[in-house]
Amino acid sequence: MGWLPLGFVSGGLAFLEYCVQVPANRIDYKVFGGPFSLMELKVI
């Protein structure tokens, strides 16, 4: 197996993690009713 398919798999996993992380951060943000401020989310 070459490096190119492994790179696509790794990039795909990173993209999926990003798609899950962004809505979770939005839910936790104070403006949307969550407990954390913007600075607290950046530190976390």
C-alpha distance matrix in Angstrom:
0.0 3.8 6.9 8.5 7.4 7.9 11.0 12.3 12.0 13.8 16.3 17.0 17.9 20.1 21.7 22.6 24.1 26.1 27.4 28.7 30.1 32.2 34.3 34.8 36.2 38.4 39.8 40.6 42.3 46.2 46.9 45.2 47.0 44.7 45.8 43.9 44.9 42.5 42.7 42.0 38.9 37.6 38.3 36.6
3.8 0.0 3.8 5.6 6.2 7.0 9.0 10.8 11.6 13.0 14.9 16.2 17.6 19.1 20.7 22.2 23.6 25.2 26.7 28.4 29.5 31.3 33.7 34.4 35.4 37.6 39.3 40.1 41.5 45.3 45.9 44.5 46.5 44.2 45.2 43.1 43.8 41.2 41.3 40.9 37.8 36.3 37.1 35.7
6.9 3.8 0.0 3.8 5.7 5.2 6.1 8.8 10.0 10.4 12.1 14.2 15.4 16.4 18.2 20.1 21.2 22.4 24.3 26.1 26.8 28.5 31.2 31.9 32.6 34.8 36.8 37.4 38.6 42.4 43.0 41.8 43.8 41.4 42.4 40.1 40.6 37.9 37.9 37.7 34.6 32.9 33.7 32.6
8.5 5.6 3.8 0.0 3.8 5.4 5.1 6.4 8.8 9.9 10.6 12.3 14.4 15.4 16.5 18.5 20.2 21.1 22.6 24.7 25.7 27.1 29.6 30.7 31.5 33.4 35.4 36.4 37.4 41.2 41.5 40.2 42.5 40.4 41.7 39.5 39.8 37.0 37.3 37.3 34.0 32.4 33.7 32.6
7.4 6.2 5.7 3.8 0.0 3.8 5.3 5.1 6.2 8.6 9.8 10.5 12.4 14.3 15.2 16.6 18.5 19.9 21.0 22.9 24.4 26.0 28.2 29.2 30.4 32.2 34.0 35.1 36.5 40.3 40.7 39.1 41.2 39.1 40.5 38.6 39.3 36.7 37.2 36.9 33.5 32.3 33.6 32.0
7.9 7.0 5.2 5.4 3.8 0.0 3.8 5.4 5.1 6.1 8.5 9.8 10.7 12.3 14.1 15.4 16.7 18.4 20.0 21.5 22.6 24.5 26.9 27.5 28.5 30.8 32.4 33.2 34.7 38.5 39.2 37.7 39.6 37.2 38.4 36.4 37.2 34.7 35.0 34.4 31.2 30.0 30.9 29.3
11.0 9.0 6.1 5.1 5.3 3.8 0.0 3.8 5.5 5.1 6.0 8.4 10.0 10.6 12.1 14.3 15.4 16.4 18.3 20.2 20.9 22.5 25.2 26.0 26.7 28.8 30.8 31.6 32.7 36.5 37.0 35.7 37.9 35.6 36.8 34.5 35.0 32.3 32.6 32.4 29.1 27.6 28.8 27.5
12.3 10.8 8.8 6.4 5.1 5.4 3.8 0.0 3.8 5.4 5.1 6.0 8.6 9.8 10.3 12.2 14.2 15.1 16.3 18.5 19.8 21.1 23.4 24.6 25.6 27.4 29.3 30.5 31.7 35.5 35.7 34.2 36.5 34.5 36.0 34.0 34.5 31.9 32.6 32.4 28.9 27.8 29.3 27.9
12.0 11.6 10.0 8.8 6.2 5.1 5.5 3.8 0.0 3.8 5.5 5.1 6.3 8.7 9.8 10.6 12.5 14.3 15.4 16.9 18.4 20.3 22.3 23.1 24.5 26.5 28.0 29.1 30.7 34.5 35.0 33.3 35.2 33.1 34.5 32.8 33.7 31.4 32.1 31.4 28.0 27.2 28.4 26.6
13.8 13.0 10.4 9.9 8.6 6.1 5.1 5.4 3.8 0.0 3.8 5.4 5.2 6.3 8.7 10.0 10.8 12.4 14.4 15.8 16.5 18.6 21.1 21.5 22.5 24.8 26.5 27.1 28.6 32.4 33.2 31.7 33.6 31.2 32.3 30.3 31.1 28.7 29.1 28.5 25.2 24.1 25.2 23.5
16.3 14.9 12.1 10.6 9.8 8.5 6.0 5.1 5.5 3.8 0.0 3.8 5.5 5.1 6.1 8.7 9.9 10.5 12.3 14.5 15.2 16.5 19.2 20.2 20.9 22.8 24.9 25.8 26.9 30.7 31.1 29.8 32.0 29.8 31.2 29.0 29.5 26.9 27.5 27.3 23.9 22.7 24.3 22.9
17.0 16.2 14.2 12.3 10.5 9.8 8.4 6.0 5.1 5.4 3.8 0.0 3.8 5.4 5.1 6.2 8.7 9.8 10.6 12.6 14.2 15.7 17.7 18.9 20.2 21.9 23.6 24.9 26.3 30.1 30.4 28.6 30.8 28.9 30.5 28.8 29.6 27.2 28.3 27.9 24.2 23.6 25.3 23.5
17.9 17.6 15.4 14.4 12.4 10.7 10.0 8.6 6.3 5.2 5.5 3.8 0.0 3.8 5.4 5.1 6.2 8.6 9.9 10.9 12.3 14.5 16.5 16.9 18.4 20.6 21.9 22.9 24.7 28.5 29.2 27.4 29.1 26.9 28.3 26.7 27.8 25.7 26.6 25.7 22.2 21.8 23.1 21.0
20.1 19.1 16.4 15.4 14.3 12.3 10.6 9.8 8.7 6.3 5.1 5.4 3.8 0.0 3.8 5.5 5.1 6.2 8.7 10.1 10.4 12.3 15.0 15.5 16.3 18.5 20.4 21.0 22.4 26.2 26.9 25.5 27.4 25.1 26.3 24.3 25.1 22.7 23.4 22.9 19.4 18.6 20.0 18.3
21.7 20.7 18.2 16.5 15.2 14.1 12.1 10.3 9.8 8.7 6.1 5.1 5.4 3.8 0.0 3.8 5.4 5.0 6.2 8.8 9.8 10.8 13.2 14.5 15.5 17.0 19.1 20.4 21.4 25.3 25.5 23.9 26.2 24.3 26.0 24.1 24.8 22.3 23.6 23.3 19.6 19.0 21.1 19.5
22.6 22.2 20.1 18.5 16.6 15.4 14.3 12.2 10.6 10.0 8.7 6.2 5.1 5.5 3.8 0.0 3.8 5.4 5.1 6.4 8.7 10.4 11.8 12.8 14.7 16.2 17.6 19.1 20.8 24.5 24.9 22.9 24.8 22.9 24.8 23.4 24.6 22.6 24.1 23.3 19.6 19.7 21.6 19.4
24.1 23.6 21.2 20.2 18.5 16.7 15.4 14.2 12.5 10.8 9.9 8.7 6.2 5.1 5.4 3.8 0.0 3.8 5.5 5.2 6.1 8.8 10.7 10.8 12.3 14.6 15.8 16.7 18.5 22.3 23.1 21.3 23.0 20.7 22.1 20.6 21.8 20.0 21.2 20.1 16.4 16.6 18.2 15.8
26.1 25.2 22.4 21.1 19.9 18.4 16.4 15.1 14.3 12.4 10.5 9.8 8.6 6.2 5.0 5.4 3.8 0.0 3.8 5.4 5.0 6.1 9.0 9.9 10.5 12.4 14.5 15.4 16.5 20.4 20.8 19.4 21.5 19.4 21.0 19.1 19.8 17.6 19.0 18.5 14.7 14.6 16.8 15.0
27.4 26.7 24.3 22.6 21.0 20.0 18.3 16.3 15.4 14.4 12.3 10.6 9.9 8.7 6.2 5.1 5.5 3.8 0.0 3.8 5.7 5.8 7.2 9.1 10.6 11.6 13.3 15.1 16.4 20.1 20.1 18.1 20.4 18.8 21.0 19.7 20.6 18.6 20.6 20.1 16.3 16.8 19.3 17.3
28.7 28.4 26.1 24.7 22.9 21.5 20.2 18.5 16.9 15.8 14.5 12.6 10.9 10.1 8.8 6.4 5.2 5.4 3.8 0.0 3.8 5.8 6.1 6.5 9.0 10.5 11.3 12.9 14.9 18.6 19.2 16.9 18.5 16.6 18.7 17.7 19.3 17.9 19.8 18.6 14.9 16.1 18.1 15.5
30.1 29.5 26.8 25.7 24.4 22.6 20.9 19.8 18.4 16.5 15.2 14.2 12.3 10.4 9.8 8.7 6.1 5.0 5.7 3.8 0.0 3.8 5.7 5.2 6.2 8.7 10.1 10.7 12.4 16.2 17.2 15.5 17.1 14.7 16.3 14.8 16.1 14.5 16.2 15.0 11.3 12.3 14.3 11.9
32.2 31.3 28.5 27.1 26.0 24.5 22.5 21.1 20.3 18.6 16.5 15.7 14.5 12.3 10.8 10.4 8.8 6.1 5.8 5.8 3.8 0.0 3.8 5.4 5.2 6.3 8.8 10.1 10.8 14.5 14.8 13.2 15.6 13.8 15.9 14.2 14.8 12.9 15.2 14.8 11.0 11.9 14.8 13.1
34.3 33.7 31.2 29.6 28.2 26.9 25.2 23.4 22.3 21.1 19.2 17.7 16.5 15.0 13.2 11.8 10.7 9.0 7.2 6.1 5.7 3.8 0.0 3.8 5.4 4.9 6.2 8.7 9.9 13.4 13.4 11.1 13.2 12.0 14.7 13.9 15.1 13.9 16.7 16.0 12.4 14.3 17.0 14.9
34.8 34.4 31.9 30.7 29.2 27.5 26.0 24.6 23.1 21.5 20.2 18.9 16.9 15.5 14.5 12.8 10.8 9.9 9.1 6.5 5.2 5.4 3.8 0.0 3.8 5.4 5.1 6.4 8.8 12.3 13.4 11.1 12.3 10.1 12.2 11.6 13.6 13.0 15.4 13.8 10.5 12.9 14.9 12.3
36.2 35.4 32.6 31.5 30.4 28.5 26.7 25.6 24.5 22.5 20.9 20.2 18.4 16.3 15.5 14.7 12.3 10.5 10.6 9.0 6.2 5.2 5.4 3.8 0.0 3.8 5.4 5.1 6.2 10.0 11.2 10.0 11.5 9.1 10.7 9.1 10.3 9.3 11.7 10.6 7.1 9.5 11.9 10.0
38.4 37.6 34.8 33.4 32.2 30.8 28.8 27.4 26.5 24.8 22.8 21.9 20.6 18.5 17.0 16.2 14.6 12.4 11.6 10.5 8.7 6.3 4.9 5.4 3.8 0.0 3.8 5.5 5.2 8.7 8.7 7.0 9.4 8.2 10.9 9.9 10.6 9.8 13.0 12.5 9.5 11.9 14.7 13.3
39.8 39.3 36.8 35.4 34.0 32.4 30.8 29.3 28.0 26.5 24.9 23.6 21.9 20.4 19.1 17.6 15.8 14.5 13.3 11.3 10.1 8.8 6.2 5.1 5.4 3.8 0.0 3.8 5.6 8.3 9.0 6.2 7.3 6.0 9.2 9.5 11.4 11.7 14.8 13.5 10.9 14.1 16.2 14.2
40.6 40.1 37.4 36.4 35.1 33.2 31.6 30.5 29.1 27.1 25.8 24.9 22.9 21.0 20.4 19.1 16.7 15.4 15.1 12.9 10.7 10.1 8.7 6.4 5.1 5.5 3.8 0.0 3.8 6.5 8.7 7.2 7.1 4.1 6.0 5.9 8.4 9.4 12.0 10.1 8.1 11.6 13.2 11.3
42.3 41.5 38.6 37.4 36.5 34.7 32.7 31.7 30.7 28.6 26.9 26.3 24.7 22.4 21.4 20.8 18.5 16.5 16.4 14.9 12.4 10.8 9.9 8.8 6.2 5.2 5.6 3.8 0.0 3.8 5.6 5.6 6.6 4.7 6.5 5.2 5.9 6.7 9.9 9.2 7.5 10.7 12.9 12.0
46.2 45.3 42.4 41.2 40.3 38.5 36.5 35.5 34.5 32.4 30.7 30.1 28.5 26.2 25.3 24.5 22.3 20.4 20.1 18.6 16.2 14.5 13.4 12.3 10.0 8.7 8.3 6.5 3.8 0.0 3.8 5.4 5.0 4.4 5.4 5.3 5.5 7.8 10.8 10.2 10.0 13.0 14.8 14.4
46.9 45.9 43.0 41.5 40.7 39.2 37.0 35.7 35.0 33.2 31.1 30.4 29.2 26.9 25.5 24.9 23.1 20.8 20.1 19.2 17.2 14.8 13.4 13.4 11.2 8.7 9.0 8.7 5.6 3.8 0.0 3.8 5.6 7.1 9.1 8.9 8.2 9.2 12.7 13.0 12.3 14.9 17.3 17.1
45.2 44.5 41.8 40.2 39.1 37.7 35.7 34.2 33.3 31.7 29.8 28.6 27.4 25.5 23.9 22.9 21.3 19.4 18.1 16.9 15.5 13.2 11.1 11.1 10.0 7.0 6.2 7.2 5.6 5.4 3.8 0.0 3.8 5.8 9.1 9.8 10.4 11.3 14.9 14.5 13.1 16.1 18.5 17.5
47.0 46.5 43.8 42.5 41.2 39.6 37.9 36.5 35.2 33.6 32.0 30.8 29.1 27.4 26.2 24.8 23.0 21.5 20.4 18.5 17.1 15.6 13.2 12.3 11.5 9.4 7.3 7.1 6.6 5.0 5.6 3.8 0.0 3.8 6.8 8.9 10.4 12.5 15.6 14.5 13.7 17.1 18.8 17.6
44.7 44.2 41.4 40.4 39.1 37.2 35.6 34.5 33.1 31.2 29.8 28.9 26.9 25.1 24.3 22.9 20.7 19.4 18.8 16.6 14.7 13.8 12.0 10.1 9.1 8.2 6.0 4.1 4.7 4.4 7.1 5.8 3.8 0.0 3.8 5.8 8.3 10.6 13.2 11.5 10.6 14.3 15.6 14.1
45.8 45.2 42.4 41.7 40.5 38.4 36.8 36.0 34.5 32.3 31.2 30.5 28.3 26.3 26.0 24.8 22.1 21.0 21.0 18.7 16.3 15.9 14.7 12.2 10.7 10.9 9.2 6.0 6.5 5.4 9.1 9.1 6.8 3.8 0.0 3.8 7.0 10.2 11.8 9.5 9.8 13.5 14.0 12.7
43.9 43.1 40.1 39.5 38.6 36.4 34.5 34.0 32.8 30.3 29.0 28.8 26.7 24.3 24.1 23.4 20.6 19.1 19.7 17.7 14.8 14.2 13.9 11.6 9.1 9.9 9.5 5.9 5.2 5.3 8.9 9.8 8.9 5.8 3.8 0.0 3.8 6.6 8.1 5.8 6.3 9.8 10.5 9.7
44.9 43.8 40.6 39.8 39.3 37.2 35.0 34.5 33.7 31.1 29.5 29.6 27.8 25.1 24.8 24.6 21.8 19.8 20.6 19.3 16.1 14.8 15.1 13.6 10.3 10.6 11.4 8.4 5.9 5.5 8.2 10.4 10.4 8.3 7.0 3.8 0.0 3.8 5.5 5.2 6.4 8.8 10.1 10.7
42.5 41.2 37.9 37.0 36.7 34.7 32.3 31.9 31.4 28.7 26.9 27.2 25.7 22.7 22.3 22.6 20.0 17.6 18.6 17.9 14.5 12.9 13.9 13.0 9.3 9.8 11.7 9.4 6.7 7.8 9.2 11.3 12.5 10.6 10.2 6.6 3.8 0.0 3.8 5.5 5.2 6.3 8.8 10.0
42.7 41.3 37.9 37.3 37.2 35.0 32.6 32.6 32.1 29.1 27.5 28.3 26.6 23.4 23.6 24.1 21.2 19.0 20.6 19.8 16.2 15.2 16.7 15.4 11.7 13.0 14.8 12.0 9.9 10.8 12.7 14.9 15.6 13.2 11.8 8.1 5.5 3.8 0.0 3.8 5.4 5.1 6.3 8.7
42.0 40.9 37.7 37.3 36.9 34.4 32.4 32.4 31.4 28.5 27.3 27.9 25.7 22.9 23.3 23.3 20.1 18.5 20.1 18.6 15.0 14.8 16.0 13.8 10.6 12.5 13.5 10.1 9.2 10.2 13.0 14.5 14.5 11.5 9.5 5.8 5.2 5.5 3.8 0.0 3.8 5.4 5.2 6.2
38.9 37.8 34.6 34.0 33.5 31.2 29.1 28.9 28.0 25.2 23.9 24.2 22.2 19.4 19.6 19.6 16.4 14.7 16.3 14.9 11.3 11.0 12.4 10.5 7.1 9.5 10.9 8.1 7.5 10.0 12.3 13.1 13.7 10.6 9.8 6.3 6.4 5.2 5.4 3.8 0.0 3.8 5.4 5.1
37.6 36.3 32.9 32.4 32.3 30.0 27.6 27.8 27.2 24.1 22.7 23.6 21.8 18.6 19.0 19.7 16.6 14.6 16.8 16.1 12.3 11.9 14.3 12.9 9.5 11.9 14.1 11.6 10.7 13.0 14.9 16.1 17.1 14.3 13.5 9.8 8.8 6.3 5.1 5.4 3.8 0.0 3.8 5.5
38.3 37.1 33.7 33.7 33.6 30.9 28.8 29.3 28.4 25.2 24.3 25.3 23.1 20.0 21.1 21.6 18.2 16.8 19.3 18.1 14.3 14.8 17.0 14.9 11.9 14.7 16.2 13.2 12.9 14.8 17.3 18.5 18.8 15.6 14.0 10.5 10.1 8.8 6.3 5.2 5.4 3.8 0.0 3.8
36.6 35.7 32.6 32.6 32.0 29.3 27.5 27.9 26.6 23.5 22.9 23.5 21.0 18.3 19.5 19.4 15.8 15.0 17.3 15.5 11.9 13.1 14.9 12.3 10.0 13.3 14.2 11.3 12.0 14.4 17.1 17.5 17.6 14.1 12.7 9.7 10.7 10.0 8.7 6.2 5.1 5.5 3.8 0.0
